[in-house]
Structures are given as structure tokens and as C-alpha cells.
Amino acid sequence: MIFETISNNKCLLGESPIWHERSSKFIWLDYLKSKIFFYNHVTKDLNEKKLDLEIPLGGIALYDEQESLIISHKNGLSILKLDSLEMKQFSHPENMKTDVIYNDLKIDRHNNLWISTSHIDETKKKGSLWKLDKNKKLILIDTGFKVSNGPAFSPCGEYTYFNDTFEYKTYRYKKSIDNSSYEKEIFHTFDPEDGYPDGITVDRDGNIWIAHWGSGLITKQSEEGNILKKINLPSINLTSLCFGGRALKLLIITSATEGLGLDYLEKFPESGKTFLINTEENGIEENTFSTKK
């Protein structure tokens, strides 16, 4: 598979890439350096900015007609204005827990904001999956994860995919008829040699794409859970991915150097860089969250 390295700036923990349609840019974070990156795939311009936030950072999601982002960090969720990088507090579902950190943020097909959390030391099953609607009503969907990643949503919006990373499992949640609850099932259990399932996205045909930590692998699965494709990249710790660009055919993949010793850094010198693949598949445009009536 042909790929392009779009950023040689090695992230300690590159994460949470999104496509910002209005500016035609990919945006992603370095969780442990408190940095945000902006990449224009047409002009090849790359900009990075330092954020005044305590690490670790978490995910980002589109907000308010794409003029701002929601960003999660050690002290909750904030609204980040893109033009000025000014911030204001937004929400803090885990405010009663000092040993839980925020991870991914995603917006589903019905414009709800989903929030995943993990245990700060990755040893206790204290992470959770939350859903926040436009009225800021907070619902606990599931809990009991050491490290959680995702979610991502089927094109129809009826299914939610979510990774229990340290258990090598992807779960699928199906909405009840009255939308009051979710049925949970194991969608797929990966072999340890595939690496830990990390960030996740879904394409227009409903296939599930996952970046794997510890193997340099991207997997593409059918809606039935069958692995259709495996792609290897030269960074051992891949972290997340999303579609963007014209027709949403570009797949961006972030990676990390966190936890790698000198032997692994010599063996995988591209670790921490950010990659782009021109795919045959089309992604799905991400929704924007808003509390406006």
C-alpha cells in the first residue's frame, strides 16, 4: 500500500485526527505535548500550535458550524475557538474521579456527542463510554474499561463500535427501538499479534477501520466482522485514523513514540509521524455538535 508521510514532526502521542471541511484541513493532536496540528493536503502546508491545557489531552470534535472544536483534556471538555484558540469550559462527566482521563470524542449520525474515558494508569477498569445530547443530557452507555478507544458509527446510525483496547475486543452496541438503551455484543476479538485495537472509523459502505498499537497495522473489516484488508505502516504504534479530502477518499493515520525504547525507535524510525493513504473507499462526513435550538 502506497502512503505519504505528511508530518515528520514526531508526536509523543499523536491522536484524534478529524477532517475540517470548511478549511479543507486535517486536524489532530499530540496528547502529551499539548499541541494541535493543521494540515492542508492540497498546499501541503503544516502548522502546529501549542495549547494552554494540562496534559494529557483527549479527543477533538467539530462544534458550532465548524467555527470551534470541542476538546477533552485532564480537566474535562472545553470549547476551543479555531481563530483565537480561546477556550471555555463545556462539560466534565468524570469530575468526581481523579484517576480517570478523557480519550476520544465522536459525534454520531444523530448529532449526539460520545465521550470515552480510561484509567490514568491503565491498570483498573474505571473507563467509561458516555453520550451527551444537544440538551446536554448525559447518559452512561457502558463502563469497566482500562483503556477505551472510539467510538465509530455505522452509516445508518443504528450501530456503535467501540474498542476495549487491552482486551483486544471491539464491541458493537445496537440501539433499542425506543432509543432508551443499547444492546452490547462482541463484534470481534483480535489476535494479540495484530496489536491492540486503538482508534476506529467507518467508511460509507459500513466497513470498520481500526489502527493498532504495537503492530503498525490497520485492519478493515466488513459489517459481519470479517477482516477484508490489512495495511502495514512503518510506525509500530498507530493510534487513530479518519477519512477526509475530496470525496473523503484520503485516510489519515496518527502514531506515537510513547513507551518506545531505543531498540524499537531504531527498528521503527518513522514512529510518531503522521501518514496519508489515498484509498478506493469513501468515508462519511463527520457531523457537528451544537447546543443551539
N, C-alpha and C positions, 0 to 999 in steps of 0.2 A: 504494500500500500504506500503510495507516494504521499508524503506530508511536507509541510513547510514549517520551519521554526519562525514564529512571529515575534518572539521576545527572547533575547539572550540574557535578559536580567533574571538571574536565578532566584526564584521565590523560595523562602524557607518553608512556606505552606501556601502555595497558590491554590485558590479555591473560588467557587461560586461564580463562574462565568455566566453572563447574560448578554442578549442581543438587544441593543438600544436602537430601535428602528428610526426614531426621529433624527438622530445624529449619524446614523449608519456606522455605529461603532460597537465593538465588543468591549465589555467592561468586566473586570474581575478584581479580586483582592489577594493580598498576601496577609493571611490571618495573623501571623506572628511578627510582622514588621509594620503593621497598621498602615498599609499602602493600598491605593486604588489605582488601577491601570485602565487606560483608554486606548483602543487600537482601531484605526480606520483601515479596513482591508483593501480599499481602493488606492489610497495615497501611501499606504504602508507607514503612516505616522503613528508613533507610540509615545504616549505621555504617561507619566506616573506622578502621583501626588501623595503627600503624607497627610494622614488623618489624625486629628486630635482625639483619639479614642484609646482607651485602655485595652490591651490585648488580653485574651485572644478575640479577634473579630469573628463574626459568623457570616451569614449569608446576606445577599442583596436581592431586592425585588423591585420591579417598576411600581411607581406611585404617582398619582395625581397627573394623569395625562403625560407621563414620562418627563415631567419637569423636575422631579425629585426621585430619590430612591428610598426604600426602607432598608435600613442596615441593622443587623444584630451584632452585639458586642458583649463584653463582660457584664455590663450593667443594664442590659435589656435591649429594646429596639428603639431606634431613633429615625426621624425623617431627615434625610440628607439632601439639601438643595444642590443641584449639579452645577449651577453657575457660580455659587459663592462658597460651597462646601460648609455652609452654616447648618447647624443641627438643632433639633428639638426632640425631647423625649416623646415616645409614642406608646409603648406598651412594655410590660415586664412580667410575662406569665410565671416565670420561675423566681420571683423576687423573694420567696421565703427559703430558697435553697442557696447556700453559699458554695456548694461543691458541684453545681451543675452549670454548664456553659451552653451557649447557643451555637447551632450549626447552620443548617440550610434553611432558606426561606423560599417558598414557591407559591404561585398563585394558580388555583385550579380553573377549570373551564367555566365555573360559575362565579368567578371573581372573589373567592374566599382566599385568605392568606393562611398558608400552612407553615408551621414552625417546628423544627426538630431541635432537640437538645441532647446532650451527652454528659456523662460523668467527667469531671475535670481531670481525674487521674486515670480514667478509662479502666477502672477496676470494679466498680459497683454498678448494678443495674438500676440507675436512677434517671436515665434519659427518657424523654417522652416525645410524643407527637401531638401537636395542638392544631386546632383550626380556629381562625378568627374571621367573623363575617363583617360586612360593611357597617353594621351597627356596633362593632367592637365587642360582640358577644363571643366569649372564649369557650371552646369546647375541648376537653381532653379526649383524644381519639384512642390513644394507647400509651402504655408506659412499660418500663422494665428493660431498658437498653443500656449497655455500657457505652457503645458508640453507635449513633444512628446517622443515616445519610439518606437524603431525598426530602420529600417525595417527588414523584412524577405522575402524570395523569394520562389515562387513555384518551384517544381523540373524542370519544363520546362523553367523557367526563364521569362515567359510572364506576370506573376502577381507579384506585390509587395504589401505586407501587412504592415500596419503602424498604430500605436496606438495614437489617440488623447486622452490622459490619462484622463484629467479632464472632458471630455465629455462622458466618458465610451464607446467610439466608436473605432472600428477597421475599417480602410478604406482599400479598395483594388484598386490598380492602374493597368490598363491594357495598355500595350504599343500599340501605333498606328502601322499600317502596315509599315510605313516608319521610325519607331523608333524616330520620331521627337517630339512626345508629349505623354501624358498619360491621359486616361480616368479615372476619380475618381468616386467611388461609396461606399456607406456604406456597409461594409461586415457584421458587427454585432454590435449591441448595447447591452451592458451588463446591468444587473440589479445592482443597487448600492450595494446590499447585496453581490454581487460577488467580490466587491472591485474594485480598479482602475486597468485597464489593463496596465501592465508595459512591461517588456522585452518579446520578441517574437522569436520563431524559427519555422521551418517547418521540418517535417520528410520526409522520402523517398517516402511515399505514398501520400504526399501532405497535410497531416493534419497539422493544425496550433496549436501550443502550446504557452500558454501565462501564465506568472507569474503575480499574482495580489497583489497589495499593499493594505493593510488594511483588508485582509480576510484570509491570509495564504493559498490561493487557487491557484492551477494550473488547467487550463482548456485545454482540447484537443478538437479541432473542425474539422469537415470534410470540404472539399473544398466548400461545399454548406452552411457552416456556422452553421451546427447543432452541438450542444455540445455532444460529444461522451463519455467524461470521465471528472470527477472532482477528483482531488487529494488534500488532506489537509496535510499541514506540520505544525509543531509546532512553526513557526515564523509567526507573523501576517503580517509583511511587506516583502513579497517576491518581488524580484526586476528583476531578469533575469534568463535565462536558455539556455543551449545548449547541444547538443549530442557530445559524444566523446568515447574514448576507442575502444577496439577491436570490429569491425563490427558496430561501432558507436551506441551501444545499451545502453550506460551509459548516464543518464541525470543529469547534474549538475545544482543546483539551488542556487543562492546567495540571501542574505537577509540583513536587516538593522535594526538598533536600533534608527535611527534618528527620532526625534519627539515623541518618546515614553516616557510617564510619568512613575513613579514608579509603579502605579497600573497595567499598561499594561506589564511592564517588569516582574512583579511578576506573572502575569497571563500567559505570553508567555516568559519564561526564555530562550528559545532556539533562540530567535530573535537575528539576527546578525550573526548567524552561517551559514556554507555552507554545503549543503546536496547533496547526490548522490543517484539516483534511477536506479536500473537495469531494463530496460524496455523490452517489447516484440518487440517494434518498432525499426527501424533503422533510424538514422539521415542521413544527407547529408554532405559530407566533404566540409568544407569551402574553398573557393578559396583564392589565394594570390594575393595581388595587386602589380603591378610593373609598373614603367615608362620606363623600358628598351624596346628598339625597337626589 
